[in-house]
Amino acid sequence: MNFFRGVMGGQAAGPQPSGAETIQKLCDRVASSTLLEDRRDAVRALKSLSKKYRMEVGTQAMDHLINILQTDRSDSEILGYALDTLYNIICNDEEEEQDESEDAVTSIPVSGKHKNVSIPDENAQKQADDLGAQFTDTFIQDPEHVTLLLTLLEEFDFHVRWPGVKLLTALLKNQGVQLQGIILVSPMGVSRLMDLLADSREVIRNDGLLLLQQLTKSNAAIQKIVAFENAFERLLDIITEEGSSDGGIVVEDCLLLLLNLLKNNSSNQNFFKEGSYIQRMKPWFEVGDDNSGWSAQKVTNLHLMLQLVRVMVSPVNSPGATASCQKSMYQCGLLQQLCTILMATGVPADILTETINTVSEVIRGSQVNQDYFASVNAPSNPPRPAIVVLLMSMVNERQPFVLRCAVLYCFQCFLYKNQKGQGEIVATLLPSTIDANSISAGQLLCGGLFSADSLSNWCAAVALAHALQDNLTQKEQLLRVQLATSLGKPPVSLLQQCTNILSQGDKINRRGSKVQTRVGLLMLLCTWINNCPIAVTHFLHNQENVPFLTAQISENLGEDERLVQGLCALLLGICIYYNDNSLENYTKEKLKQLIEKRIGKENFVEKLGFITKHELYSRAAQKPQPVFPSPEQMLFDHEFTKLVKELEGVITKAVHKSSEEEKKEEEVKKTLEQHDNIVTQYKELIREQDAQIQELKEQVDSMSSQKEQMQTTITQQLSQIQQHKDQYNILKLKLGKDNQSQSNSQGDGSQVNGLQTEELTQLREEVEELRKQHSLLQTQLGDKDAIINTLRSEAAQTAEGTAGSGSDNTELLKELEALRTQVQSQSAEISQLKTERQDLLRRAEAGPSDAVDSSDGSLDAAKMADLESRLAAQTSETERLKEEASSLSKGRSELEQQLASATSTVAILQTEKSKLQTEVQESKKEQDDLLMLLADQDQKIHSLKQRLKDLGETVEDEDDLDARDQTDEDEDEEDEEEDED
């Protein structure tokens, strides 16, 4: 610590060390110190010196700093100092350099004193850039250093993560390609960087956006990885959170990153469209009624948003992808929103211009979008079509040049592959459709074509040429257009007026003398008469046109006029190539002779080549949008460059051909035409035969498919019949009926109909048997019910002790009562006999005291014996009656037990009855279903047999089957009659 106090702190005696010596001592301290605090202080000192002593710190301390990143991972503070130091020596930001240049003289504290250092001269920035690149190369020599830096980005500590993000961004700025390659092969390298967008600290998230911008530049592989790491979702969410177009610089950074990901990357564009992210762009373009006071940031944001839309529908994309995006933009309402901005008031000029360009590419080549754009009206009174309002701006020389170019591009895109729109534009020029009370697109184009402004002449000529592009019908219709040049003079055709202006080019102060105007008119005429012999004839019919063209081509003019000469040669060459020889004075041969005499073939071809050799030709051929740095350079149209490329070769060949070659070619053509006619006839015959063969093949295929379907149907029917047989057998097993003998006794003839007659007969028999069983069960159940009722009444009578009806139990009760009466009477008699016996015994005991003779004694003895016998008989009878009463009581208890068992038996029988009734109902239902299925199958088999007969298959005669069916039906009727009997 004393060392740092001597270097950074108080006064010290002796000579002061230089900056390089101080840095060397600090580096030694970092390398040799064992205390973390000492190393931390040394790195902090290096950080403070790194901006002013960038070279010394970078050359001496970089290895030590990298070693700190590897070894002192546990201390976030020293890591942050090391990363900041590396950033200072590698970064080439202009802001950092500007901060350095603000101080005329800087001071570095060395041992308490200051040493003055002068600022570098004007080469400082270049030297700084070289230093940054040099130190970046040193850092990335070992790819492990970049991997180490990516690992440090996973640290959540702010003092580590933020400097790491800035350092990696600076490395990418200096050596982007090498860093991209290292990060691409690093495991989870891109994913770690994508996590920065999810950081809750906005400063890290925002610098992460800058990092990803540098990372995704011109690297399709990294762009795809970033896109599939859910970048679109995160970026759109950030834009929405920040306020969309009203947001700040963060929105701009997000939009720049989206442009990097989507531009010239078809895979990401398709992923963006498939993810329904186009729909999320619509709210960006919602503008209010008050559009005044737009901030510069809002203008920048909206400009980038429009560029993002254009990237999705750029003409350089594949046609299929562009068409799909155009369709999505129309369906989600994005095109409608853009048209609203287009017609709004108060929109800044550059935003309006970019909106026009965006709408142009959204509708280019899309018929639906073009039709919608044609229906858009400006909010004026009366309402005017948007196309008319835009054309008014195009032909107005007071409008900005870029705005006029944008309107021209919009008009070209509206007519691109849109024959309907071309017809509507040309129709506004025809006499029958002109409305004097309103301004039409055709009137504006004619006005611009003949105005005093050369730029308006050129724009109107190119716009009108696009109305004729690849449309022969409109080229012929435009020949009908008549113009009133001045009062008292007859009207002239539009074609004639254009050639008149060209022919006046040699006169002073004429509009045709301006190169831009003449180039525009020549491009219009070339497009007009191309591939249109009628228009060529109209052009040649004017006797002044051919001499003017030959004069222009043959003259030796200046550099500016060479392009006009080349276009005149192209126009004359078209007149030769598409000449139908209807005018005797200007046939193909005469025009070629004229060229050979007055111009020369070689000179003509040379002048024709001036077009493609012009410096502005290649620029216009690159892309459809007319982009020119100044109005004077606005000479070529993109579609016209295609036409020149197509015609230059064929016109050169046509001019070089001699008359003999022409004759030979004509003879060859005639011969070829004859051969072609013969070949055409044979082709027609072959086409007819092919059509017939194709028709027969289709019939064969149809019949084959029908046959296959029938076979499939038959197979299905057979399988269904087999299933029904199996179901029938299962049903027979359930019902306990085995009809195997009846099934085997059927004849082979019934097999034709799939045993339907046999099964029907068996089913009927089963139904009858089930009915009989049902009747029998009903009778048995009735009997059971009667017995149950009787038993219930007897049980009730026994319980109550009252006499019932004349049932068996009542009789038993009566017998018991009679027996009781008899027993009582016998008991009374016995009692009487016992009484009499007692009397006799008492009288016998009286003996001698009583005066009784012998005859009376004999009588008493006889009575006694009689009484004894009667008493014995009564006693035995009583015992017998008691035994009968006991037996009757036992019988009664047995009857009661039988009643209880009968009641339980009745309950069981009732349960079985309900089950049987349920089974009978189910059997009836199944039998009915089977009958219906068999009837349907019989009908299907009949129809299939008819089809097989129609197809020529052999099928057994129906008469035999009918006879068998009739026999089976008679037998069924006899069986039914017997069953009824």
KAFENNOR-V488507 format. One line per field, one symbol per residue. psi: psi as a letter, one per 40 degrees, with the letter a starting at -180 (. if undefined). A space follows every 10 residues. Layout:
psi: ???
This chain:
psi: dddddddeba iiiiihiidd dddddddddd dehehddddd dddddddded ddfddddddd eddddddddd dfdehddddd dddddddded hfiddddddd edhdhihhhh feihhhhiii aeeddddddd ddddddddde dheddddddd ddeehehded dddddddddd ddddgddddd ddddehhfdd ddddeddehe hddddddddd dddddehfgd dddddddeff dddddddddd deebdeaadd dddddddddd ddhfgddddd ddddefedde ededfhiadh fifhiddddd dddddddddd ddfieeiidd dddddddddd deeddddddd ddeiiehidd dddddddddd ddehehdddd ddddehiigi hihiiddddd ddddeheeii dddddddddd ddddehfgdd dddddddeei deehheeihi dddddddddf iehddddddd ddddddeehf gdddddddee hihhdiheii iiiddddddd ddeedeiifi deehdddddd ddddddddeh fgddddddde dheedddddd ddddigiadd eddddddddd dddddddfhe fdhdefiddd dddddddddh dddddddded deeidedddd edidhhhhdi ddegdiiddd dddddddddd dddddehidd dddddddddd dddddddddd dddddddddd dddddddddd dddddddddd dddddddddd dddddddddd ddddefhhfd ddddeiidde edeffddddd dddddddddd dddddddddd dddddddddd ddddddddde fihaagiddd dddddddddd dddddddddd dddddddddd ddddddbddi ghiddddddd dddddddddd dddddddddd dddddddddd dddddddddd dddddddddd dddddddddd dddddddddd dddddddddd dddddddddd eeihiiiddd dddddddddd dddddddddd .
